[in-house]
Amino acid sequence: MKRKLAYCLLLASFALFASCATTVHVAEPGTVCDADGYSIADNFVGARRGKCRVVGGDEVTLEIMREDDKVTNPSPWFAFKVKPERATDAQITLDYGTWKHRYWPKISYDGLNWARLEETAVQVADNGFTATISLALDEKPVWIAAQELVTPTIYEVWSRKVADGSDATMSELGKSLQGLPIFRLDTNAESHDVILLIGRQHPPEVSGSFAFFSFFETLHADTDLANRFRQRFRIISIPLLNPDGVAGGNWRNNLGEVDLNRDWGPFTQPETRLVRDLLDELDENGSRLRVFLDFHSTDRNLFYTQPDSEVTTPPGFGEQWFSKARPRLVDYEFSNEANPMKNPAVGKNYIYTRYGIPAFTYEVGDETDRNAARAAAIIFAEEFMELMLSL
């Protein structure tokens, strides 16, 4: 009997040891994940991660999860804050599941100023399904994100600043599905010739926002060229059309689980309906939309435009514009992809179908140098104004 009892105790001990040895601490999204020497939080605007698994010591795996099952675009966004309890070496693996790594991680020590993590700090698996970040932590908290956090608050601060420093008027166009304000900037409302700029329909596409800022600022600069341009044309700008998606760290959609840049025409979402109502208002008061620019990001610098078979008014505008800009773009390569219109609910395609005007998707590479993107946008804006004034 004693031998049988001892055997049972031995089995129980082995079972307890095995249970302890295989226990993995799991923190759900929205809760703090505690490793040995640091914690990981996702309780700020723009944050996103899935479950956090502490697999051993200071080694953690984060599931990178899309916002809803309707997302089909491979833009796995992540953003989290690492708070050290002591100096330690952290190893954080991003597990994309069946998706593949796209964005090279960025790091910030204040949530505002960002730098690209060094090549030696990130190891991407050969199949692209995981990426492991190695961090030497001191006592300072750090933010890690797929791209810089350009939040709705930053857009609002920027909009107020440029409105105060120019002849643009800032107002609220309307509300998002969540009730966040969507702002517009309007310049020379008396003119009936309108240029429309749209930004950030897709939340992760941050590099395009830097081009948007620079392009807008160049159109509103106190230069002879910009002053003459604004005397002739009305400029309506919507810097951030999808504030809910940006605030929630979404990969693609708004809170209604809709890709806004596939909702022009159907207008099922409050954000795109605001643009529809704006266009209707312009039509009713006799205004004429002349050019449409929609700022995005992808894997390289390019413009999506109309092919020769889709004649615009004026014709050949894109090629004229790009031919003037290219000689000045020393360190910025880009392509013009003039593709036939496949999806009529894309913003560019809807605008062309409705007005027959030049309509552009202005794409900036995900990892394009930010200073180069800003500098190129200045040149594109200057040549754009020159060309428009010559027509």
C-alpha positions as CSV (number, residue, x, y, z in Angstrom):
1,M,0.0,0.0,0.0
2,K,2.8,2.4,0.9
3,R,4.6,1.6,-2.4
4,K,1.4,2.3,-4.3
5,L,0.9,5.6,-2.5
6,A,4.5,6.6,-3.2
7,Y,4.1,5.8,-6.8
8,C,0.9,7.9,-7.0
9,L,2.7,10.9,-5.4
10,L,5.5,10.5,-7.8
11,L,3.1,10.6,-10.8
12,A,1.4,13.6,-9.3
13,S,4.7,15.4,-8.9
14,F,5.6,14.7,-12.5
15,A,2.2,16.0,-13.7
16,L,2.6,19.2,-11.6
17,F,6.1,19.8,-13.0
18,A,4.9,19.2,-16.6
19,S,2.0,21.6,-16.0
20,C,4.2,24.3,-14.6
21,A,6.8,23.8,-17.3
22,T,4.3,24.3,-20.2
23,T,2.3,27.1,-18.7
24,V,2.3,30.2,-20.9
25,H,1.0,33.5,-19.6
26,V,-1.5,34.9,-22.0
27,A,-2.8,38.5,-22.0
28,E,-5.8,39.4,-24.1
29,P,-5.9,42.5,-26.3
30,G,-6.5,45.7,-24.2
31,T,-4.8,44.2,-21.1
32,V,-1.2,44.7,-19.9
33,C,1.1,41.9,-20.8
34,D,3.8,41.3,-18.1
35,A,7.1,39.7,-18.9
36,D,9.9,39.3,-16.4
37,G,11.6,42.7,-17.0
38,Y,9.0,44.7,-18.9
39,S,5.3,45.1,-19.7
40,I,3.5,45.7,-23.0
41,A,0.5,47.9,-23.3
42,D,-1.9,48.7,-26.1
43,N,-4.1,51.3,-24.3
44,F,-3.4,54.4,-26.5
45,V,-4.7,55.9,-29.7
46,G,-3.5,54.0,-32.7
47,A,-2.5,50.9,-30.8
48,R,-3.1,47.4,-32.0
49,R,-2.0,43.9,-31.0
50,G,-3.7,40.6,-30.5
51,K,-3.0,38.1,-27.7
52,C,0.3,38.5,-25.9
53,R,2.1,35.3,-24.9
54,V,5.0,35.3,-22.5
55,V,6.9,32.2,-23.6
56,G,9.8,32.5,-21.4
57,G,11.6,35.2,-19.3
58,D,11.8,38.3,-21.4
59,E,10.6,36.6,-24.6
60,V,7.1,37.5,-25.8
61,T,5.0,36.6,-28.9
62,L,2.3,39.1,-30.0
63,E,-0.5,38.0,-32.3
64,I,-1.1,40.7,-35.0
65,M,-4.8,40.7,-35.7
66,R,-6.9,42.5,-38.3
67,E,-9.9,44.6,-37.1
68,D,-12.5,42.4,-38.8
69,D,-13.0,39.4,-41.0
70,K,-13.7,41.6,-44.1
71,V,-10.1,42.8,-44.3
72,T,-8.4,41.3,-47.3
73,N,-5.5,43.7,-47.9
74,P,-2.2,42.6,-46.4
75,S,-1.4,45.6,-44.2
76,P,-0.7,44.1,-40.8
77,W,-0.6,47.1,-38.5
78,F,0.9,46.9,-35.0
79,A,1.5,49.5,-32.3
80,F,2.3,48.9,-28.6
81,K,4.2,50.4,-25.7
82,V,7.0,48.7,-23.9
83,K,7.6,49.8,-20.3
84,P,10.8,48.4,-18.7
85,E,11.0,47.5,-15.0
86,R,14.8,47.2,-15.2
87,A,17.5,47.1,-17.9
88,T,17.0,44.0,-19.9
89,D,17.1,42.5,-23.4
90,A,13.6,42.0,-24.8
91,Q,12.7,39.7,-27.6
92,I,9.3,40.4,-29.1
93,T,8.0,38.2,-31.9
94,L,5.2,39.5,-34.1
95,D,3.1,36.6,-35.3
96,Y,1.1,37.5,-38.4
97,G,-0.6,34.2,-38.7
98,T,-1.3,33.6,-42.4
99,W,-0.5,37.2,-43.2
100,K,3.0,38.4,-44.2
101,H,5.3,41.1,-42.7
102,R,4.9,44.4,-44.5
103,Y,6.0,47.4,-42.3
104,W,9.5,47.7,-40.9
105,P,9.1,48.6,-37.2
106,K,9.5,52.2,-36.0
107,I,10.6,53.2,-32.5
108,S,9.9,56.3,-30.4
109,Y,10.8,57.4,-26.9
110,D,8.0,60.0,-26.7
111,G,5.3,58.8,-29.0
112,L,5.9,61.8,-31.4
113,N,9.4,61.5,-32.8
114,W,10.1,58.3,-34.7
115,A,13.0,56.4,-36.2
116,R,13.2,53.2,-38.2
117,L,14.6,50.3,-36.2
118,E,18.0,49.2,-37.3
119,E,18.3,46.2,-39.6
120,T,20.1,44.2,-36.9
121,A,17.2,44.7,-34.5
122,V,14.6,42.9,-36.6
123,Q,14.7,39.3,-38.0
124,V,12.0,38.5,-40.5
125,A,11.2,34.8,-41.1
126,D,11.9,33.4,-44.5
127,N,8.2,32.8,-45.1
128,G,7.3,36.3,-43.8
129,F,4.8,35.0,-41.2
130,T,6.8,36.3,-38.2
131,A,9.2,39.1,-37.4
132,T,11.3,39.1,-34.2
133,I,12.4,42.4,-32.6
134,S,15.4,42.4,-30.3
135,L,15.5,45.4,-27.9
136,A,18.1,46.4,-25.3
137,L,15.9,48.2,-22.8
138,D,17.0,50.7,-20.2
139,E,14.6,52.4,-17.8
140,K,12.8,54.5,-20.6
141,P,9.5,53.3,-22.0
142,V,9.4,52.9,-25.8
143,W,6.7,52.8,-28.4
144,I,7.0,50.3,-31.3
145,A,4.7,50.7,-34.3
146,A,4.4,49.6,-37.9
147,Q,4.6,53.2,-38.9
148,E,4.8,56.6,-37.2
149,L,1.7,57.3,-35.1
150,V,0.0,60.2,-36.9
151,T,-3.2,60.3,-34.9
152,P,-6.4,62.3,-35.3
153,T,-5.1,64.7,-32.7
154,I,-2.0,65.4,-34.7
155,Y,-4.1,66.0,-37.8
156,E,-6.3,68.5,-35.9
157,V,-3.3,70.3,-34.5
158,W,-1.7,70.5,-37.9
159,S,-4.9,71.7,-39.5
160,R,-5.4,74.5,-37.0
161,K,-1.8,75.5,-37.5
162,V,-1.9,75.7,-41.3
163,A,-5.2,77.5,-41.2
164,D,-3.9,80.1,-38.7
165,G,-0.8,80.6,-41.0
166,S,-2.6,80.8,-44.3
167,D,-5.8,81.9,-46.0
168,A,-7.4,78.5,-45.5
169,T,-10.5,78.2,-43.4
170,M,-10.8,75.1,-41.1
171,S,-14.3,73.7,-40.4
172,E,-15.9,70.4,-39.5
173,L,-17.2,68.5,-42.5
174,G,-19.1,66.1,-40.3
175,K,-18.7,63.1,-38.0
176,S,-17.3,59.6,-38.4
177,L,-19.3,56.5,-37.6
178,Q,-17.8,56.7,-34.0
179,G,-18.6,60.4,-33.8
180,L,-15.1,61.8,-34.3
181,P,-14.8,65.0,-36.2
182,I,-13.7,65.0,-39.8
183,F,-12.2,68.4,-40.7
184,R,-11.9,70.2,-44.0
185,L,-9.7,73.1,-45.0
186,D,-11.2,75.5,-47.6
187,T,-9.3,78.1,-49.6
188,N,-10.8,80.8,-51.9
189,A,-14.4,79.6,-51.6
190,E,-15.5,82.3,-54.1
191,S,-13.8,80.5,-57.0
192,H,-15.9,77.9,-59.0
193,D,-12.8,76.0,-60.1
194,V,-12.1,73.4,-57.4
195,I,-9.1,71.2,-56.5
196,L,-10.0,68.4,-54.1
197,L,-7.4,66.7,-51.9
198,I,-8.3,63.6,-49.8
199,G,-6.1,61.9,-47.2
200,R,-5.8,58.7,-45.1
201,Q,-8.8,56.7,-46.3
202,H,-6.7,53.6,-45.2
203,P,-5.4,53.8,-41.6
204,P,-1.9,52.3,-41.9
205,E,-0.9,54.4,-45.0
206,V,1.1,56.9,-43.0
207,S,3.8,57.7,-45.6
208,G,1.2,59.3,-47.8
209,S,0.2,61.7,-45.0
210,F,3.7,63.3,-45.1
211,A,3.2,63.9,-48.9
212,F,-0.2,65.3,-48.2
213,F,1.1,67.7,-45.6
214,S,3.9,69.0,-47.8
215,F,1.7,69.2,-50.9
216,F,-0.9,71.3,-49.0
217,E,1.7,73.5,-47.4
218,T,3.3,74.3,-50.8
219,L,-0.1,75.2,-52.3
220,H,-0.6,77.6,-49.4
221,A,2.9,79.0,-49.1
222,D,3.5,82.8,-49.3
223,T,5.1,82.6,-52.7
224,D,4.3,84.3,-56.0
225,L,3.3,81.0,-57.6
226,A,1.1,79.8,-54.7
227,N,-0.5,83.2,-54.3
228,R,-1.4,83.3,-58.0
229,F,-2.7,79.8,-57.8
230,R,-5.0,80.5,-54.8
231,Q,-6.4,83.6,-56.5
232,R,-7.7,81.5,-59.3
233,F,-8.6,78.1,-57.7
234,R,-10.5,76.9,-54.7
235,I,-8.7,74.2,-52.8
236,I,-10.8,71.9,-50.6
237,S,-8.7,69.5,-48.5
238,I,-9.9,66.6,-46.2
239,P,-6.7,65.5,-44.5
240,L,-8.1,62.5,-42.6
241,L,-11.2,60.8,-43.9
242,N,-11.0,57.7,-41.6
243,P,-10.3,58.9,-38.1
244,D,-12.0,55.9,-36.5
245,G,-9.7,53.5,-38.3
246,V,-6.6,55.5,-37.4
247,A,-7.6,55.8,-33.8
248,G,-8.3,52.0,-33.6
249,G,-5.1,50.9,-35.3
250,N,-7.0,49.3,-38.1
251,W,-5.4,47.6,-41.1
252,R,-7.8,48.9,-43.7
253,N,-11.4,49.6,-42.8
254,N,-13.5,52.0,-40.8
255,L,-15.6,50.9,-37.8
256,G,-18.4,49.8,-40.2
257,E,-16.0,47.1,-41.6
258,V,-15.8,48.9,-44.9
259,D,-12.9,49.9,-47.0
260,L,-13.7,53.5,-47.6
261,N,-11.9,53.6,-50.9
262,R,-14.3,50.9,-52.2
263,D,-17.4,52.8,-51.1
264,W,-17.5,55.7,-53.6
265,G,-20.8,55.4,-55.3
266,P,-22.5,53.1,-52.9
267,F,-21.8,55.6,-50.1
268,T,-22.8,53.2,-47.4
269,Q,-20.7,54.8,-44.7
270,P,-21.0,58.3,-43.0
271,E,-17.5,59.2,-44.0
272,T,-18.0,58.7,-47.7
273,R,-21.4,60.2,-47.6
274,L,-19.8,63.4,-46.4
275,V,-17.8,63.6,-49.6
276,R,-20.8,62.8,-51.7
277,D,-22.7,65.6,-50.0
278,L,-19.8,68.0,-50.6
279,L,-19.7,67.1,-54.3
280,D,-23.4,67.5,-54.6
281,E,-23.1,71.0,-53.0
282,L,-20.4,72.0,-55.4
283,D,-22.5,70.9,-58.4
284,E,-25.5,72.7,-57.1
285,N,-23.7,76.0,-56.8
286,G,-22.2,75.8,-60.2
287,S,-18.6,74.9,-59.2
288,R,-16.4,72.8,-61.4
289,L,-14.1,70.1,-60.0
290,R,-10.9,70.3,-62.0
291,V,-8.5,67.8,-60.4
292,F,-8.8,65.2,-57.7
293,L,-5.8,63.9,-55.6
294,D,-6.2,61.0,-53.2
295,F,-3.1,60.3,-51.0
296,H,-2.1,56.7,-50.1
297,S,0.8,54.4,-49.4
298,T,2.0,51.2,-51.0
299,D,5.2,49.3,-51.5
300,R,6.7,51.9,-53.8
301,N,6.2,55.5,-55.1
302,L,3.7,55.7,-57.9
303,F,0.6,57.4,-59.2
304,Y,-2.5,55.5,-60.4
305,T,-4.0,57.5,-63.3
306,Q,-6.4,57.1,-66.2
307,P,-5.1,55.3,-69.3
308,D,-5.2,57.0,-72.8
309,S,-8.5,55.3,-73.5
310,E,-10.1,57.3,-70.7
311,V,-9.8,60.8,-72.0
312,T,-9.7,63.5,-69.4
313,T,-10.5,67.2,-69.5
314,P,-7.9,68.5,-70.0
315,P,-6.4,65.6,-71.9
316,G,-2.9,64.2,-71.0
317,F,-2.7,66.2,-67.8
318,G,-0.9,63.5,-65.8
319,E,1.9,63.0,-68.4
320,Q,2.5,66.7,-68.7
321,W,2.6,67.1,-65.0
322,F,5.0,64.2,-64.4
323,S,7.3,65.2,-67.3
324,K,7.8,68.6,-65.7
325,A,8.5,67.1,-62.3
326,R,10.8,64.3,-63.2
327,P,13.9,66.4,-64.0
328,R,13.7,68.0,-60.6
329,L,13.3,64.7,-58.6
330,V,16.9,63.7,-58.2
331,D,16.5,61.3,-55.3
332,Y,12.9,60.2,-55.8
333,E,11.9,57.5,-58.3
334,F,8.2,57.0,-59.1
335,S,6.1,55.4,-61.8
336,N,2.8,56.2,-63.5
337,E,0.5,53.2,-63.6
338,A,-2.3,54.2,-66.0
339,N,-4.6,51.2,-65.4
340,P,-8.1,50.7,-66.9
341,M,-10.9,51.3,-64.5
342,K,-11.8,48.0,-62.8
343,N,-13.6,49.0,-59.7
344,P,-15.9,52.0,-60.1
345,A,-16.3,52.4,-56.3
346,V,-12.6,53.5,-55.9
347,G,-12.4,57.2,-55.2
348,K,-10.3,58.0,-58.3
349,N,-12.5,56.0,-60.6
350,Y,-15.7,57.4,-59.2
351,I,-14.5,61.0,-59.7
352,Y,-13.4,60.3,-63.2
353,T,-16.7,58.6,-64.1
354,R,-18.7,61.5,-62.6
355,Y,-16.6,64.4,-63.9
356,G,-14.3,63.1,-66.6
357,I,-11.4,65.0,-65.0
358,P,-7.8,64.0,-64.1
359,A,-8.1,61.9,-60.9
360,F,-5.0,60.6,-59.2
361,T,-4.2,58.2,-56.5
362,Y,-0.9,59.6,-55.1
363,E,1.0,56.6,-53.6
364,V,4.1,56.9,-51.4
365,G,6.3,53.9,-50.6
366,D,5.9,52.4,-47.1
367,E,9.6,52.8,-46.4
368,T,10.3,55.8,-48.6
369,D,12.5,58.3,-46.7
370,R,10.2,60.8,-45.1
371,N,12.3,63.8,-46.0
372,A,12.4,62.6,-49.6
373,A,8.7,62.2,-49.7
374,R,8.2,65.7,-48.4
375,A,10.7,67.2,-50.8
376,A,9.1,65.4,-53.7
377,A,5.6,66.6,-52.7
378,I,6.9,70.2,-52.9
379,I,8.1,69.7,-56.4
380,F,4.9,67.9,-57.5
381,A,2.9,70.7,-56.0
382,E,4.9,73.5,-57.7
383,E,4.7,71.8,-61.1
384,F,1.0,71.1,-60.5
385,M,0.4,74.8,-59.9
386,E,2.4,75.9,-62.9
387,L,0.6,73.5,-65.2
388,M,-2.9,74.4,-63.9
389,L,-2.2,78.1,-64.3
390,S,-1.1,77.6,-67.9
391,L,-4.4,76.0,-68.9
